[in-house]
Amino acid sequence: MSKNNENDNISISGLAQEFDITTRTIRFYEEKGLLKPDRNSGNRSYNAADRTKLKLILRGKRLGFTLDETLGIINMYDPAQGNTGQLQRMINLIRDKRKQLELQQLDLEGMMLDLRDSEERCLQAMGEQPDSNASSKTGS
């Protein structure tokens, strides 16, 4: 089945191609109960809702969210209540992820300094001059 518009169903291979992922990845999300394709003569057929859910799952993954975090956001959706709660949860997760990454960045910067200092001490112990390009290679 080819994708003509958002209302058309699509095969597993078509879905994999559309999102540039493997069919195994799609089957994994099926096994977790996240995607529920129609089955016609043993062939999977995904609808627009499956596509939307997969798009959100992959976006969460790109942002560094766990699958449970992403699903928590997706499952909050309630058309009758609007999406304010869902958006606030997303903002909180984004802020938490940003803080975590900022701390990791500081740790990495410290590690880079420690590595440069250790390398310089080793070179000095061997009677060699530290490479003046070494600090520019590490972004310092």
Short mmCIF file of the C-alpha atoms (twelve columns), coordinates in Angstrom:
data_MODEL
# 
_entry.id   MODEL 
# 
loop_
_atom_site.group_PDB 
_atom_site.id 
_atom_site.type_symbol 
_atom_site.label_atom_id 
_atom_site.label_alt_id 
_atom_site.label_comp_id 
_atom_site.label_asym_id 
_atom_site.label_seq_id 
_atom_site.Cartn_x 
_atom_site.Cartn_y 
_atom_site.Cartn_z 
_atom_site.pdbx_PDB_model_num 
ATOM 1   C CA . MET A 1   0.000   0.000   0.000  1 
ATOM 2   C CA . SER A 2   1.335   3.416   -0.802 1 
ATOM 3   C CA . LYS A 3   0.709   6.539   1.167  1 
ATOM 4   C CA . ASN A 4   -1.538  8.934   -0.733 1 
ATOM 5   C CA . ASN A 5   -2.755  11.022  2.177  1 
ATOM 6   C CA . GLU A 6   -2.996  10.964  5.953  1 
ATOM 7   C CA . ASN A 7   -6.277  9.006   5.843  1 
ATOM 8   C CA . ASP A 8   -4.824  6.096   3.886  1 
ATOM 9   C CA . ASN A 9   -3.582  2.998   5.626  1 
ATOM 10  C CA . ILE A 10  0.016   2.005   5.062  1 
ATOM 11  C CA . SER A 11  1.975   -1.251  5.247  1 
ATOM 12  C CA . ILE A 12  4.741   -1.918  7.749  1 
ATOM 13  C CA . SER A 13  7.394   -1.460  5.072  1 
ATOM 14  C CA . GLY A 14  5.784   1.783   3.945  1 
ATOM 15  C CA . LEU A 15  5.657   3.039   7.519  1 
ATOM 16  C CA . ALA A 16  9.286   2.070   8.079  1 
ATOM 17  C CA . GLN A 17  10.302  3.898   4.929  1 
ATOM 18  C CA . GLU A 18  8.220   6.964   5.805  1 
ATOM 19  C CA . PHE A 19  9.935   7.330   9.193  1 
ATOM 20  C CA . ASP A 20  13.339  5.965   8.147  1 
ATOM 21  C CA . ILE A 21  13.272  3.219   10.767 1 
ATOM 22  C CA . THR A 22  13.355  -0.563  10.596 1 
ATOM 23  C CA . THR A 23  10.339  -2.827  10.532 1 
ATOM 24  C CA . ARG A 24  11.842  -4.416  13.657 1 
ATOM 25  C CA . THR A 25  11.480  -1.068  15.462 1 
ATOM 26  C CA . ILE A 26  7.824   -0.927  14.467 1 
ATOM 27  C CA . ARG A 27  7.267   -4.495  15.653 1 
ATOM 28  C CA . PHE A 28  8.917   -3.575  18.974 1 
ATOM 29  C CA . TYR A 29  6.376   -0.789  19.488 1 
ATOM 30  C CA . GLU A 30  3.611   -3.241  18.562 1 
ATOM 31  C CA . GLU A 31  4.884   -5.749  21.125 1 
ATOM 32  C CA . LYS A 32  4.741   -2.980  23.734 1 
ATOM 33  C CA . GLY A 33  1.120   -2.353  22.751 1 
ATOM 34  C CA . LEU A 34  1.829   1.128   21.436 1 
ATOM 35  C CA . LEU A 35  0.821   0.513   17.849 1 
ATOM 36  C CA . LYS A 36  -2.180  -1.587  16.942 1 
ATOM 37  C CA . PRO A 37  -2.320  -2.190  13.210 1 
ATOM 38  C CA . ASP A 38  -5.242  -3.748  11.444 1 
ATOM 39  C CA . ARG A 39  -4.459  -7.162  10.061 1 
ATOM 40  C CA . ASN A 40  -5.692  -8.199  6.672  1 
ATOM 41  C CA . SER A 41  -4.649  -11.678 5.526  1 
ATOM 42  C CA . GLY A 42  -1.690  -11.507 7.887  1 
ATOM 43  C CA . ASN A 43  -0.504  -8.139  6.569  1 
ATOM 44  C CA . ARG A 44  -0.243  -5.186  8.912  1 
ATOM 45  C CA . SER A 45  -2.059  -2.002  7.993  1 
ATOM 46  C CA . TYR A 46  -1.366  1.202   9.925  1 
ATOM 47  C CA . ASN A 47  -3.779  4.137   10.062 1 
ATOM 48  C CA . ALA A 48  -3.275  7.870   10.620 1 
ATOM 49  C CA . ALA A 49  -3.511  7.453   14.424 1 
ATOM 50  C CA . ASP A 50  -0.682  4.890   14.338 1 
ATOM 51  C CA . ARG A 51  1.410   7.274   12.267 1 
ATOM 52  C CA . THR A 52  0.789   10.138  14.682 1 
ATOM 53  C CA . LYS A 53  1.646   8.013   17.703 1 
ATOM 54  C CA . LEU A 54  4.832   6.758   16.027 1 
ATOM 55  C CA . LYS A 55  5.811   10.318  15.136 1 
ATOM 56  C CA . LEU A 56  5.386   11.375  18.775 1 
ATOM 57  C CA . ILE A 57  7.303   8.348   20.066 1 
ATOM 58  C CA . LEU A 58  10.219  9.079   17.745 1 
ATOM 59  C CA . ARG A 59  10.179  12.780  18.665 1 
ATOM 60  C CA . GLY A 60  10.329  11.859  22.351 1 
ATOM 61  C CA . LYS A 61  13.241  9.563   21.629 1 
ATOM 62  C CA . ARG A 62  15.104  12.336  19.787 1 
ATOM 63  C CA . LEU A 63  14.559  14.636  22.773 1 
ATOM 64  C CA . GLY A 64  16.070  12.015  25.070 1 
ATOM 65  C CA . PHE A 65  12.865  11.022  26.832 1 
ATOM 66  C CA . THR A 66  12.335  7.473   27.982 1 
ATOM 67  C CA . LEU A 67  9.572   5.501   26.331 1 
ATOM 68  C CA . ASP A 68  7.561   5.689   29.552 1 
ATOM 69  C CA . GLU A 69  7.930   9.475   29.687 1 
ATOM 70  C CA . THR A 70  6.820   9.815   26.085 1 
ATOM 71  C CA . LEU A 71  3.876   7.500   26.613 1 
ATOM 72  C CA . GLY A 72  2.878   9.434   29.706 1 
ATOM 73  C CA . ILE A 73  2.567   12.541  27.564 1 
ATOM 74  C CA . ILE A 74  0.764   10.759  24.729 1 
ATOM 75  C CA . ASN A 75  -1.700  9.096   27.084 1 
ATOM 76  C CA . MET A 76  -2.618  12.418  28.680 1 
ATOM 77  C CA . TYR A 77  -4.272  13.529  25.450 1 
ATOM 78  C CA . ASP A 78  -7.973  14.093  25.934 1 
ATOM 79  C CA . PRO A 79  -9.721  16.030  23.156 1 
ATOM 80  C CA . ALA A 80  -12.531 16.976  25.533 1 
ATOM 81  C CA . GLN A 81  -10.149 18.532  28.079 1 
ATOM 82  C CA . GLY A 82  -7.676  20.175  25.695 1 
ATOM 83  C CA . ASN A 83  -3.952  19.725  25.826 1 
ATOM 84  C CA . THR A 84  -2.835  22.180  28.531 1 
ATOM 85  C CA . GLY A 85  -1.891  19.432  30.988 1 
ATOM 86  C CA . GLN A 86  -0.107  17.520  28.272 1 
ATOM 87  C CA . LEU A 87  1.868   20.603  27.234 1 
ATOM 88  C CA . GLN A 88  2.784   21.441  30.837 1 
ATOM 89  C CA . ARG A 89  4.051   17.890  31.371 1 
ATOM 90  C CA . MET A 90  6.116   18.232  28.196 1 
ATOM 91  C CA . ILE A 91  7.569   21.550  29.384 1 
ATOM 92  C CA . ASN A 92  8.523   19.963  32.733 1 
ATOM 93  C CA . LEU A 93  10.224  17.042  31.004 1 
ATOM 94  C CA . ILE A 94  12.083  19.391  28.654 1 
ATOM 95  C CA . ARG A 95  13.318  21.475  31.573 1 
ATOM 96  C CA . ASP A 96  14.413  18.384  33.502 1 
ATOM 97  C CA . LYS A 97  16.211  17.000  30.437 1 
ATOM 98  C CA . ARG A 98  17.928  20.343  29.820 1 
ATOM 99  C CA . LYS A 99  19.189  20.461  33.438 1 
ATOM 100 C CA . GLN A 100 20.461  16.906  33.141 1 
ATOM 101 C CA . LEU A 101 22.297  17.697  29.898 1 
ATOM 102 C CA . GLU A 102 23.797  20.881  31.336 1 
ATOM 103 C CA . LEU A 103 25.206  18.874  34.251 1 
ATOM 104 C CA . GLN A 104 26.565  16.266  31.864 1 
ATOM 105 C CA . GLN A 105 28.139  19.021  29.788 1 
ATOM 106 C CA . LEU A 106 29.911  20.414  32.875 1 
ATOM 107 C CA . ASP A 107 31.117  16.914  33.735 1 
ATOM 108 C CA . LEU A 108 32.455  16.430  30.215 1 
ATOM 109 C CA . GLU A 109 34.236  19.780  30.259 1 
ATOM 110 C CA . GLY A 110 35.889  18.809  33.554 1 
ATOM 111 C CA . MET A 111 36.891  15.438  32.153 1 
ATOM 112 C CA . MET A 112 38.401  17.103  29.077 1 
ATOM 113 C CA . LEU A 113 40.510  19.370  31.312 1 
ATOM 114 C CA . ASP A 114 41.618  16.395  33.408 1 
ATOM 115 C CA . LEU A 115 42.600  14.461  30.282 1 
ATOM 116 C CA . ARG A 116 44.578  17.402  28.900 1 
ATOM 117 C CA . ASP A 117 46.368  17.904  32.221 1 
ATOM 118 C CA . SER A 118 47.160  14.194  32.512 1 
ATOM 119 C CA . GLU A 119 48.475  14.103  28.968 1 
ATOM 120 C CA . GLU A 120 50.691  17.131  29.636 1 
ATOM 121 C CA . ARG A 121 52.094  15.538  32.819 1 
ATOM 122 C CA . CYS A 122 52.840  12.316  30.949 1 
ATOM 123 C CA . LEU A 123 54.586  14.192  28.156 1 
ATOM 124 C CA . GLN A 124 56.607  16.236  30.647 1 
ATOM 125 C CA . ALA A 125 57.617  13.055  32.469 1 
ATOM 126 C CA . MET A 126 58.892  11.732  29.143 1 
ATOM 127 C CA . GLY A 127 60.811  14.981  28.562 1 
ATOM 128 C CA . GLU A 128 58.590  16.116  25.701 1 
ATOM 129 C CA . GLN A 129 56.802  19.390  25.276 1 
ATOM 130 C CA . PRO A 130 52.992  19.280  25.261 1 
ATOM 131 C CA . ASP A 131 51.506  19.660  21.803 1 
ATOM 132 C CA . SER A 132 50.345  23.255  21.490 1 
ATOM 133 C CA . ASN A 133 47.595  22.064  19.135 1 
ATOM 134 C CA . ALA A 134 46.216  19.625  21.730 1 
ATOM 135 C CA . SER A 135 44.224  22.297  23.526 1 
ATOM 136 C CA . SER A 136 42.720  23.587  20.286 1 
ATOM 137 C CA . LYS A 137 41.766  20.054  19.281 1 
ATOM 138 C CA . THR A 138 39.721  19.641  22.463 1 
ATOM 139 C CA . GLY A 139 37.933  22.925  21.981 1 
ATOM 140 C CA . SER A 140 39.740  24.639  24.894 1 
# 
